[in-house]
Amino acid sequence: MHVDLPEKRYYKIGEVAKAFNVNASLIRFWEKEFDIIKPKKNAKGNRLFTQEDIKNFKLIFNLVKERGFTLDGAKQKLKKNPDSTFDKHEIITRLEAVKAELVKIKNQL
C-alpha cells in the first residue's frame, strides 16, 4: 500500500485517515487495539501521529485489510515475529514502488 503523505513531523488524524482511505474512527479504534500506535496529544487533546505511527499503520493495514488477518491474528503476528513482519512489509513496499516506476517508464514509451 502506497500512502501519499507529505514529509513532516506530525500528522493529524484526518490526514492519516485520508491517506489510508478509511474513517478517522478506524484510526482511533486501531490506536486502542494495537499498542504499537502511540500518538502524541496536543493541549487540545488532538492526536498527532509520527512517522513511526504511520509505518505501523501501514503494517496493520497490510495485515488486516490487504492480507485478511483478523485483529487478533494481526496482534499475534506482530507479537510472534515483529521483525520479520516489518522486514517483509518493507520489501513489499519497495517492490511496489519499483513496479510503479517501471509502469510509468513503460507508459512513456
N, CA, C and O atoms as a GROMACS GRO file, in nm:
protein
  436
    1MET      N    1   0.084  -0.117   0.000
    1MET     CA    2   0.000   0.000   0.000
    1MET      C    3   0.088   0.122   0.000
    1MET      O    4   0.174   0.138   0.086
    2HIS      N    5   0.066   0.208  -0.096
    2HIS     CA    6   0.138   0.334  -0.102
    2HIS      C    7   0.053   0.441  -0.035
    2HIS      O    8  -0.062   0.463  -0.073
    3VAL      N    9   0.110   0.507   0.064
    3VAL     CA   10   0.040   0.612   0.136
    3VAL      C   11   0.100   0.744   0.095
    3VAL      O   12   0.221   0.765   0.106
    4ASP      N   13   0.016   0.834   0.046
    4ASP     CA   14   0.063   0.962  -0.003
    4ASP      C   15   0.050   1.068   0.106
    4ASP      O   16  -0.054   1.133   0.119
    5LEU      N   17   0.157   1.085   0.182
    5LEU     CA   18   0.161   1.187   0.287
    5LEU      C   19   0.287   1.270   0.269
    5LEU      O   20   0.393   1.216   0.240
    6PRO      N   21   0.276   1.401   0.285
    6PRO     CA   22   0.397   1.484   0.278
    6PRO      C   23   0.488   1.453   0.395
    6PRO      O   24   0.443   1.407   0.500
    7GLU      N   25   0.614   1.477   0.377
    7GLU     CA   26   0.712   1.450   0.482
    7GLU      C   27   0.703   1.560   0.588
    7GLU      O   28   0.736   1.676   0.562
    8LYS      N   29   0.658   1.523   0.706
    8LYS     CA   30   0.656   1.618   0.817
    8LYS      C   31   0.663   1.543   0.949
    8LYS      O   32   0.659   1.420   0.952
    9ARG      N   33   0.674   1.619   1.057
    9ARG     CA   34   0.698   1.558   1.188
    9ARG      C   35   0.573   1.493   1.245
    9ARG      O   36   0.580   1.381   1.297
   10TYR      N   37   0.459   1.560   1.237
   10TYR     CA   38   0.334   1.509   1.294
   10TYR      C   39   0.221   1.519   1.192
   10TYR      O   40   0.217   1.609   1.108
   11TYR      N   41   0.129   1.424   1.202
   11TYR     CA   42   0.011   1.421   1.115
   11TYR      C   43  -0.114   1.419   1.202
   11TYR      O   44  -0.120   1.351   1.304
   12LYS      N   45  -0.214   1.495   1.159
   12LYS     CA   46  -0.343   1.495   1.228
   12LYS      C   47  -0.420   1.370   1.186
   12LYS      O   48  -0.392   1.310   1.083
   13ILE      N   49  -0.517   1.334   1.267
   13ILE     CA   50  -0.594   1.211   1.241
   13ILE      C   51  -0.664   1.215   1.105
   13ILE      O   52  -0.674   1.113   1.037
   14GLY      N   53  -0.713   1.332   1.067
   14GLY     CA   54  -0.780   1.344   0.937
   14GLY      C   55  -0.686   1.317   0.821
   14GLY      O   56  -0.725   1.256   0.721
   15GLU      N   57  -0.562   1.362   0.834
   15GLU     CA   58  -0.463   1.337   0.730
   15GLU      C   59  -0.431   1.188   0.718
   15GLU      O   60  -0.418   1.134   0.609
   16VAL      N   61  -0.420   1.124   0.832
   16VAL     CA   62  -0.390   0.980   0.833
   16VAL      C   63  -0.507   0.902   0.773
   16VAL      O   64  -0.488   0.813   0.691
   17ALA      N   65  -0.628   0.936   0.815
   17ALA     CA   66  -0.747   0.867   0.764
   17ALA      C   67  -0.758   0.883   0.613
   17ALA      O   68  -0.787   0.786   0.543
   18LYS      N   69  -0.735   1.003   0.564
   18LYS     CA   70  -0.744   1.030   0.420
   18LYS      C   71  -0.637   0.952   0.344
   18LYS      O   72  -0.664   0.896   0.238
   19ALA      N   73  -0.515   0.949   0.397
   19ALA     CA   74  -0.405   0.879   0.331
   19ALA      C   75  -0.433   0.729   0.317
   19ALA      O   76  -0.396   0.667   0.218
   20PHE      N   77  -0.500   0.672   0.417
   20PHE     CA   78  -0.532   0.529   0.414
   20PHE      C   79  -0.671   0.500   0.358
   20PHE      O   80  -0.712   0.385   0.344
   21ASN      N   81  -0.743   0.609   0.324
   21ASN     CA   82  -0.878   0.597   0.269
   21ASN      C   83  -0.971   0.520   0.364
   21ASN      O   84  -1.044   0.431   0.322
   22VAL      N   85  -0.964   0.558   0.492
   22VAL     CA   86  -1.050   0.499   0.595
   22VAL      C   87  -1.109   0.612   0.680
   22VAL      O   88  -1.067   0.727   0.668
   23ASN      N   89  -1.204   0.579   0.764
   23ASN     CA   90  -1.262   0.678   0.855
   23ASN      C   91  -1.168   0.702   0.974
   23ASN      O   92  -1.092   0.614   1.013
   24ALA      N   93  -1.177   0.822   1.029
   24ALA     CA   94  -1.098   0.856   1.147
   24ALA      C   95  -1.132   0.763   1.264
   24ALA      O   96  -1.047   0.734   1.348
   25SER      N   97  -1.256   0.715   1.267
   25SER     CA   98  -1.296   0.624   1.375
   25SER      C   99  -1.215   0.493   1.369
   25SER      O  100  -1.185   0.435   1.473
   26LEU      N  101  -1.180   0.447   1.249
   26LEU     CA  102  -1.098   0.326   1.238
   26LEU      C  103  -0.957   0.353   1.290
   26LEU      O  104  -0.896   0.266   1.353
   27ILE      N  105  -0.906   0.471   1.263
   27ILE     CA  106  -0.773   0.508   1.313
   27ILE      C  107  -0.774   0.507   1.467
   27ILE      O  108  -0.683   0.454   1.530
   28ARG      N  109  -0.878   0.567   1.526
   28ARG     CA  110  -0.889   0.569   1.672
   28ARG      C  111  -0.904   0.427   1.726
   28ARG      O  112  -0.845   0.393   1.830
   29PHE      N  113  -0.981   0.344   1.658
   29PHE     CA  114  -1.003   0.206   1.701
   29PHE      C  115  -0.871   0.128   1.699
   29PHE      O  116  -0.837   0.060   1.795
   30TRP      N  117  -0.797   0.139   1.588
   30TRP     CA  118  -0.670   0.068   1.579
   30TRP      C  119  -0.572   0.118   1.685
   30TRP      O  120  -0.493   0.041   1.738
   31GLU      N  121  -0.578   0.247   1.715
   31GLU     CA  122  -0.492   0.302   1.819
   31GLU      C  123  -0.517   0.231   1.952
   31GLU      O  124  -0.423   0.200   2.025
   32LYS      N  125  -0.644   0.206   1.982
   32LYS     CA  126  -0.679   0.137   2.107
   32LYS      C  127  -0.643  -0.011   2.103
   32LYS      O  128  -0.603  -0.068   2.204
   33GLU      N  129  -0.658  -0.072   1.987
   33GLU     CA  130  -0.635  -0.215   1.974
   33GLU      C  131  -0.487  -0.255   1.966
   33GLU      O  132  -0.448  -0.361   2.014
   34PHE      N  133  -0.404  -0.170   1.906
   34PHE     CA  134  -0.264  -0.204   1.882
   34PHE      C  135  -0.175  -0.111   1.962
   34PHE      O  136  -0.177   0.011   1.943
   35ASP      N  137  -0.096  -0.169   2.052
   35ASP     CA  138  -0.013  -0.086   2.139
   35ASP      C  139   0.110  -0.028   2.069
   35ASP      O  140   0.183   0.049   2.130
   36ILE      N  141   0.133  -0.064   1.943
   36ILE     CA  142   0.244  -0.003   1.870
   36ILE      C  143   0.208   0.136   1.817
   36ILE      O  144   0.295   0.209   1.770
   37ILE      N  145   0.081   0.172   1.824
   37ILE     CA  146   0.036   0.305   1.782
   37ILE      C  147   0.031   0.392   1.907
   37ILE      O  148  -0.048   0.368   1.998
   38LYS      N  149   0.115   0.494   1.909
   38LYS     CA  150   0.124   0.580   2.028
   38LYS      C  151   0.129   0.726   1.988
   38LYS      O  152   0.236   0.787   1.994
   39PRO      N  153   0.017   0.784   1.947
   39PRO     CA  154   0.022   0.925   1.906
   39PRO      C  155   0.045   1.018   2.025
   39PRO      O  156   0.009   0.988   2.138
   40LYS      N  157   0.106   1.130   1.994
   40LYS     CA  158   0.119   1.235   2.093
   40LYS      C  159  -0.015   1.310   2.095
   40LYS      O  160  -0.094   1.296   2.002
   41LYS      N  161  -0.041   1.386   2.198
   41LYS     CA  162  -0.163   1.467   2.202
   41LYS      C  163  -0.123   1.610   2.234
   41LYS      O  164  -0.039   1.635   2.322
   42ASN      N  165  -0.184   1.705   2.162
   42ASN     CA  166  -0.154   1.845   2.190
   42ASN      C  167  -0.238   1.894   2.306
   42ASN      O  168  -0.311   1.816   2.368
   43ALA      N  169  -0.229   2.022   2.337
   43ALA     CA  170  -0.300   2.079   2.452
   43ALA      C  171  -0.451   2.060   2.441
   43ALA      O  172  -0.520   2.048   2.543
   44LYS      N  173  -0.504   2.059   2.320
   44LYS     CA  174  -0.648   2.038   2.299
   44LYS      C  175  -0.688   1.891   2.306
   44LYS      O  176  -0.806   1.859   2.308
   45GLY      N  177  -0.589   1.804   2.311
   45GLY     CA  178  -0.619   1.661   2.314
   45GLY      C  179  -0.625   1.597   2.176
   45GLY      O  180  -0.660   1.480   2.164
   46ASN      N  181  -0.591   1.673   2.072
   46ASN     CA  182  -0.590   1.618   1.936
   46ASN      C  183  -0.471   1.525   1.918
   46ASN      O  184  -0.361   1.552   1.966
   47ARG      N  185  -0.494   1.416   1.850
   47ARG     CA  186  -0.388   1.319   1.825
   47ARG      C  187  -0.293   1.372   1.718
   47ARG      O  188  -0.334   1.430   1.619
   48LEU      N  189  -0.164   1.350   1.742
   48LEU     CA  190  -0.060   1.385   1.646
   48LEU      C  191   0.025   1.261   1.622
   48LEU      O  192   0.097   1.216   1.711
   49PHE      N  193   0.015   1.207   1.501
   49PHE     CA  194   0.082   1.082   1.468
   49PHE      C  195   0.219   1.109   1.408
   49PHE      O  196   0.236   1.202   1.328
   50THR      N  197   0.317   1.028   1.446
   50THR     CA  198   0.454   1.042   1.398
   50THR      C  199   0.478   0.953   1.275
   50THR      O  200   0.391   0.875   1.237
   51GLN      N  201   0.596   0.968   1.215
   51GLN     CA  202   0.634   0.881   1.104
   51GLN      C  203   0.632   0.734   1.147
   51GLN      O  204   0.593   0.647   1.070
   52GLU      N  205   0.674   0.708   1.270
   52GLU     CA  206   0.674   0.571   1.322
   52GLU      C  207   0.530   0.517   1.330
   52GLU      O  208   0.506   0.401   1.297
   53ASP      N  209   0.436   0.602   1.373
   53ASP     CA  210   0.296   0.560   1.377
   53ASP      C  211   0.246   0.527   1.237
   53ASP      O  212   0.174   0.429   1.217
   54ILE      N  213   0.283   0.610   1.139
   54ILE     CA  214   0.241   0.586   1.001
   54ILE      C  215   0.296   0.453   0.951
   54ILE      O  216   0.225   0.376   0.886
   55LYS      N  217   0.421   0.427   0.982
   55LYS     CA  218   0.483   0.299   0.944
   55LYS      C  219   0.405   0.183   1.006
   55LYS      O  220   0.380   0.082   0.940
   56ASN      N  221   0.367   0.197   1.132
   56ASN     CA  222   0.291   0.092   1.200
   56ASN      C  223   0.150   0.078   1.143
   56ASN      O  224   0.099  -0.033   1.132
   57PHE      N  225   0.088   0.190   1.107
   57PHE     CA  226  -0.044   0.184   1.043
   57PHE      C  227  -0.035   0.109   0.910
   57PHE      O  228  -0.123   0.031   0.877
   58LYS      N  229   0.072   0.134   0.834
   58LYS     CA  230   0.090   0.063   0.706
   58LYS      C  231   0.096  -0.087   0.731
   58LYS      O  232   0.036  -0.166   0.658
   59LEU      N  233   0.169  -0.125   0.833
   59LEU     CA  234   0.182  -0.266   0.865
   59LEU      C  235   0.049  -0.328   0.906
   59LEU      O  236   0.012  -0.435   0.859
   60ILE      N  237  -0.022  -0.260   0.993
   60ILE     CA  238  -0.154  -0.308   1.037
   60ILE      C  239  -0.250  -0.313   0.919
   60ILE      O  240  -0.323  -0.411   0.903
   61PHE      N  241  -0.250  -0.209   0.837
   61PHE     CA  242  -0.337  -0.204   0.719
   61PHE      C  243  -0.309  -0.323   0.629
   61PHE      O  244  -0.400  -0.389   0.579
   62ASN      N  245  -0.179  -0.349   0.607
   62ASN     CA  246  -0.140  -0.462   0.523
   62ASN      C  247  -0.192  -0.594   0.578
   62ASN      O  248  -0.247  -0.676   0.504
   63LEU      N  249  -0.174  -0.615   0.707
   63LEU     CA  250  -0.217  -0.741   0.768
   63LEU      C  251  -0.369  -0.756   0.767
   63LEU      O  252  -0.420  -0.862   0.731
   64VAL      N  253  -0.440  -0.651   0.806
   64VAL     CA  254  -0.585  -0.661   0.825
   64VAL      C  255  -0.662  -0.642   0.694
   64VAL      O  256  -0.747  -0.724   0.660
   65LYS      N  257  -0.633  -0.535   0.622
   65LYS     CA  258  -0.713  -0.501   0.503
   65LYS      C  259  -0.667  -0.573   0.377
   65LYS      O  260  -0.749  -0.612   0.294
   66GLU      N  261  -0.536  -0.589   0.361
   66GLU     CA  262  -0.486  -0.648   0.237
   66GLU      C  263  -0.467  -0.799   0.245
   66GLU      O  264  -0.489  -0.870   0.147
   67ARG      N  265  -0.425  -0.849   0.362
   67ARG     CA  266  -0.399  -0.992   0.375
   67ARG      C  267  -0.510  -1.066   0.447
   67ARG      O  268  -0.506  -1.189   0.455
   68GLY      N  269  -0.608  -0.995   0.500
   68GLY     CA  270  -0.726  -1.059   0.557
   68GLY      C  271  -0.711  -1.113   0.698
   68GLY      O  272  -0.792  -1.196   0.740
   69PHE      N  273  -0.611  -1.069   0.772
   69PHE     CA  274  -0.596  -1.114   0.910
   69PHE      C  275  -0.709  -1.057   0.996
   69PHE      O  276  -0.757  -0.947   0.970
   70THR      N  277  -0.750  -1.132   1.096
   70THR     CA  278  -0.839  -1.077   1.198
   70THR      C  279  -0.754  -0.986   1.286
   70THR      O  280  -0.632  -0.991   1.280
   71LEU      N  281  -0.819  -0.904   1.369
   71LEU     CA  282  -0.742  -0.819   1.460
   71LEU      C  283  -0.656  -0.903   1.553
   71LEU      O  284  -0.539  -0.872   1.575
   72ASP      N  285  -0.714  -1.010   1.607
   72ASP     CA  286  -0.637  -1.099   1.695
   72ASP      C  287  -0.522  -1.164   1.619
   72ASP      O  288  -0.412  -1.177   1.671
   73GLY      N  289  -0.548  -1.205   1.496
   73GLY     CA  290  -0.443  -1.265   1.414
   73GLY      C  291  -0.330  -1.167   1.387
   73GLY      O  292  -0.213  -1.204   1.392
   74ALA      N  293  -0.366  -1.043   1.358
   74ALA     CA  294  -0.265  -0.940   1.333
   74ALA      C  295  -0.183  -0.913   1.459
   74ALA      O  296  -0.061  -0.898   1.453
   75LYS      N  297  -0.252  -0.908   1.574
   75LYS     CA  298  -0.181  -0.887   1.700
   75LYS      C  299  -0.082  -1.000   1.727
   75LYS      O  300   0.031  -0.976   1.767
   76GLN      N  301  -0.126  -1.123   1.704
   76GLN     CA  302  -0.040  -1.240   1.724
   76GLN      C  303   0.082  -1.234   1.632
   76GLN      O  304   0.194  -1.260   1.674
   77LYS      N  305   0.056  -1.199   1.506
   77LYS     CA  306   0.165  -1.191   1.408
   77LYS      C  307   0.268  -1.087   1.451
   77LYS      O  308   0.388  -1.109   1.440
   78LEU      N  309   0.219  -0.973   1.498
   78LEU     CA  310   0.310  -0.866   1.541
   78LEU      C  311   0.387  -0.904   1.666
   78LEU      O  312   0.503  -0.866   1.682
   79LYS      N  313   0.324  -0.979   1.756
   79LYS     CA  314   0.392  -1.021   1.880
   79LYS      C  315   0.488  -1.136   1.854
   79LYS      O  316   0.599  -1.140   1.908
   80LYS      N  317   0.445  -1.230   1.771
   80LYS     CA  318   0.522  -1.352   1.749
   80LYS      C  319   0.654  -1.326   1.676
   80LYS      O  320   0.759  -1.376   1.716
   81ASN      N  321   0.647  -1.248   1.569
   81ASN     CA  322   0.767  -1.225   1.489
   81ASN      C  323   0.763  -1.085   1.428
   81ASN      O  324   0.752  -1.072   1.306
   82PRO      N  325   0.772  -0.982   1.510
   82PRO     CA  326   0.756  -0.846   1.460
   82PRO      C  327   0.862  -0.805   1.358
   82PRO      O  328   0.831  -0.737   1.260
   83ASP      N  329   0.988  -0.845   1.379
   83ASP     CA  330   1.093  -0.805   1.287
   83ASP      C  331   1.070  -0.862   1.148
   83ASP      O  332   1.088  -0.792   1.048
   84SER      N  333   1.031  -0.987   1.140
   84SER     CA  334   1.004  -1.049   1.012
   84SER      C  335   0.887  -0.981   0.943
   84SER      O  336   0.890  -0.958   0.822
   85THR      N  337   0.784  -0.949   1.020
   85THR     CA  338   0.666  -0.883   0.964
   85THR      C  339   0.704  -0.747   0.907
   85THR      O  340   0.663  -0.712   0.797
   86PHE      N  341   0.783  -0.671   0.982
   86PHE     CA  342   0.826  -0.539   0.936
   86PHE      C  343   0.914  -0.550   0.812
   86PHE      O  344   0.896  -0.475   0.716
   87ASP      N  345   1.010  -0.645   0.814
   87ASP     CA  346   1.101  -0.661   0.701
   87ASP      C  347   1.027  -0.699   0.574
   87ASP      O  348   1.053  -0.642   0.468
   88LYS      N  349   0.935  -0.794   0.583
   88LYS     CA  350   0.859  -0.836   0.466
   88LYS      C  351   0.774  -0.723   0.412
   88LYS      O  352   0.765  -0.704   0.291
   89HIS      N  353   0.713  -0.647   0.501
   89HIS     CA  354   0.630  -0.535   0.457
   89HIS      C  355   0.716  -0.429   0.387
   89HIS      O  356   0.674  -0.372   0.286
   90GLU      N  357   0.834  -0.404   0.439
   90GLU     CA  358   0.925  -0.306   0.378
   90GLU      C  359   0.967  -0.352   0.240
   90GLU      O  360   0.972  -0.271   0.147
   91ILE      N  361   0.997  -0.480   0.224
   91ILE     CA  362   1.035  -0.534   0.094
   91ILE      C  363   0.921  -0.519  -0.005
   91ILE      O  364   0.942  -0.477  -0.118
   92ILE      N  365   0.800  -0.554   0.038
   92ILE     CA  366   0.682  -0.542  -0.049
   92ILE      C  367   0.661  -0.397  -0.090
   92ILE      O  368   0.632  -0.369  -0.206
   93THR      N  369   0.674  -0.305   0.004
   93THR     CA  370   0.656  -0.163  -0.025
   93THR      C  371   0.758  -0.117  -0.130
   93THR      O  372   0.722  -0.046  -0.224
   94ARG      N  373   0.882  -0.157  -0.112
   94ARG     CA  374   0.986  -0.117  -0.208
   94ARG      C  375   0.962  -0.177  -0.346
   94ARG      O  376   0.980  -0.110  -0.448
   95LEU      N  377   0.921  -0.303  -0.350
   95LEU     CA  378   0.892  -0.367  -0.479
   95LEU      C  379   0.774  -0.300  -0.549
   95LEU      O  380   0.776  -0.284  -0.671
   96GLU      N  381   0.673  -0.260  -0.473
   96GLU     CA  382   0.560  -0.189  -0.532
   96GLU      C  383   0.604  -0.056  -0.591
   96GLU      O  384   0.555  -0.015  -0.697
   97ALA      N  385   0.695   0.013  -0.524
   97ALA     CA  386   0.747   0.140  -0.576
   97ALA      C  387   0.825   0.118  -0.705
   97ALA      O  388   0.812   0.196  -0.799
   98VAL      N  389   0.907   0.013  -0.709
   98VAL     CA  390   0.982  -0.020  -0.830
   98VAL      C  391   0.886  -0.053  -0.944
   98VAL      O  392   0.905  -0.007  -1.057
   99LYS      N  393   0.784  -0.131  -0.914
   99LYS     CA  394   0.685  -0.167  -1.016
   99LYS      C  395   0.616  -0.043  -1.070
   99LYS      O  396   0.597  -0.030  -1.191
  100ALA      N  397   0.578   0.049  -0.981
  100ALA     CA  398   0.511   0.171  -1.024
  100ALA      C  399   0.602   0.252  -1.117
  100ALA      O  400   0.556   0.308  -1.217
  101GLU      N  401   0.730   0.259  -1.085
  101GLU     CA  402   0.825   0.332  -1.170
  101GLU      C  403   0.839   0.264  -1.305
  101GLU      O  404   0.843   0.332  -1.408
  102LEU      N  405   0.846   0.131  -1.307
  102LEU     CA  406   0.858   0.058  -1.434
  102LEU      C  407   0.734   0.078  -1.521
  102LEU      O  408   0.746   0.094  -1.643
  103VAL      N  409   0.616   0.077  -1.461
  103VAL     CA  410   0.492   0.101  -1.536
  103VAL      C  411   0.493   0.243  -1.592
  103VAL      O  412   0.450   0.266  -1.705
  104LYS      N  413   0.541   0.336  -1.514
  104LYS     CA  414   0.548   0.476  -1.558
  104LYS      C  415   0.640   0.488  -1.679
  104LYS      O  416   0.607   0.557  -1.776
  105ILE      N  417   0.756   0.421  -1.672
  105ILE     CA  418   0.850   0.422  -1.784
  105ILE      C  419   0.789   0.356  -1.907
  105ILE      O  420   0.802   0.407  -2.018
  106LYS      N  421   0.722   0.245  -1.887
  106LYS     CA  422   0.658   0.172  -1.997
  106LYS      C  423   0.554   0.258  -2.065
  106LYS      O  424   0.544   0.259  -2.188
  107ASN      N  425   0.476   0.332  -1.987
  107ASN     CA  426   0.370   0.416  -2.042
  107ASN      C  427   0.426   0.537  -2.118
  107ASN      O  428   0.356   0.594  -2.201
  108GLN      N  429   0.550   0.575  -2.091
  108GLN     CA  430   0.612   0.687  -2.160
  108GLN      C  431   0.664   0.645  -2.298
  108GLN      O  432   0.686   0.729  -2.384
  109LEU      N  433   0.685   0.516  -2.317
  109LEU     CA  434   0.740   0.466  -2.444
  109LEU      C  435   0.640   0.466  -2.556
  109LEU      O  436   0.673   0.427  -2.668
   0.00000   0.00000   0.00000
